[in-house]
Amino acid sequence: MRKVALRDCGQRCVYCATPLDAWSATLDHVHPVARGGAHDPLNLVVACAPCNRMKGDLLPQEFFARHPWAGRHFLRYACTVHRALKRIARRAVSLAFAEEDAASPTGRRRLAA
């Protein structure tokens, strides 16, 4: 299962884009089993051990809201996950970056103009 997921994710961690091999890759349930996720190939991706530990049992929207950079990589490298998970990631990343833009001085000027 890990080799298939590794191939499907372009041999990279879907959260930080670090190149992975079969030994350094860990399987991650995007929607954690502890929070109602399924043992389904559409819910599995490969991640490096540090990212997998950082994500823990956070729901995708919680994780991507805290770490929008991970959501960007997820959208690029998680090719075979369920499209609902990609929608969640896209929404969380766009909200996180919108809040970041609104908080920055250049973002405020852009909104005021």
C-alpha positions as CSV (number, residue, x, y, z in Angstrom):
1,M,0.0,0.0,0.0
2,R,2.8,2.4,0.9
3,K,4.6,1.9,-2.5
4,V,1.3,2.6,-4.4
5,A,0.7,5.7,-2.3
6,L,4.3,6.8,-2.8
7,R,3.9,6.5,-6.6
8,D,0.6,8.3,-6.6
9,C,2.1,11.2,-4.6
10,G,5.1,11.7,-6.9
11,Q,7.5,10.2,-4.3
12,R,7.2,13.4,-2.2
13,C,5.7,14.3,1.1
14,V,2.3,15.8,0.3
15,Y,2.8,18.4,3.1
16,C,6.3,19.7,2.7
17,A,7.3,18.3,-0.8
18,T,10.4,16.6,0.6
19,P,11.5,13.7,-1.7
20,L,10.8,10.3,-0.1
21,D,11.8,6.7,-0.7
22,A,10.0,3.6,0.5
23,W,11.9,3.6,3.8
24,S,11.3,7.3,4.8
25,A,7.7,7.5,3.7
26,T,4.9,7.1,6.2
27,L,1.2,6.6,5.4
28,D,-1.1,9.3,6.7
29,H,-4.8,9.3,6.8
30,V,-5.8,12.8,5.6
31,H,-9.0,12.5,7.6
32,P,-7.8,10.8,10.8
33,V,-9.3,7.4,11.7
34,A,-9.5,8.7,15.3
35,R,-11.8,11.4,14.1
36,G,-14.0,9.3,11.9
37,G,-11.8,8.8,8.8
38,A,-11.8,5.6,6.8
39,H,-9.1,3.1,6.0
40,D,-9.6,3.9,2.3
41,P,-7.0,4.5,-0.5
42,L,-8.7,7.8,-1.2
43,N,-7.9,8.9,2.4
44,L,-4.3,7.8,2.3
45,V,-1.2,9.8,1.3
46,V,2.5,9.6,2.0
47,A,4.2,12.1,4.3
48,C,7.6,12.4,5.9
49,A,7.7,11.4,9.6
50,P,8.0,15.0,10.9
51,C,5.0,16.2,8.9
52,N,3.0,13.1,9.9
53,R,3.8,13.8,13.6
54,M,3.0,17.5,13.2
55,K,-0.4,16.7,11.6
56,G,-1.2,14.1,14.3
57,D,-5.0,13.7,14.5
58,L,-5.9,17.2,13.2
59,L,-8.7,17.4,10.7
60,P,-7.5,18.6,7.2
61,Q,-9.1,22.0,7.6
62,E,-7.5,22.5,11.1
63,F,-4.0,21.5,9.8
64,F,-4.1,23.5,6.6
65,A,-5.5,26.6,8.4
66,R,-2.4,26.4,10.8
67,H,0.0,25.5,8.0
68,P,-1.2,26.9,4.6
69,W,2.1,26.0,3.0
70,A,1.3,22.3,3.7
71,G,-2.1,22.8,2.0
72,R,-0.4,24.2,-1.1
73,H,1.8,21.2,-1.4
74,F,-1.1,18.9,-0.7
75,L,-3.0,20.3,-3.6
76,R,-0.1,19.7,-5.9
77,Y,1.1,16.3,-4.8
78,A,-2.0,14.4,-3.3
79,C,-3.3,13.3,-6.7
80,T,-5.5,10.4,-5.7
81,V,-7.3,11.6,-2.6
82,H,-11.0,12.1,-2.6
83,R,-12.0,15.4,-4.2
84,A,-13.9,16.5,-1.1
85,L,-10.5,16.5,0.8
86,K,-9.0,18.6,-2.0
87,R,-11.9,21.0,-1.7
88,I,-11.4,21.3,2.1
89,A,-7.7,22.0,1.5
90,R,-8.3,24.6,-1.2
91,R,-10.8,26.4,1.0
92,A,-8.5,26.3,4.1
93,V,-5.5,27.5,2.2
94,S,-7.4,30.4,0.5
95,L,-8.9,31.5,3.8
96,A,-5.5,31.4,5.5
97,F,-3.8,33.4,2.8
98,A,-6.7,35.9,2.7
99,E,-6.4,36.5,6.4
100,E,-2.6,36.9,6.0
101,D,-3.1,39.4,3.2
102,A,-5.6,41.4,5.2
103,A,-3.2,41.5,8.2
104,S,-0.2,42.7,6.1
105,P,0.2,46.5,5.5
106,T,0.3,46.0,1.8
107,G,-2.9,44.0,1.9
108,R,-4.7,46.7,3.8
109,R,-3.7,49.3,1.2
110,R,-4.9,47.0,-1.5
111,L,-8.2,46.6,0.2
112,A,-8.5,50.3,0.9
113,A,-7.8,51.3,-2.7
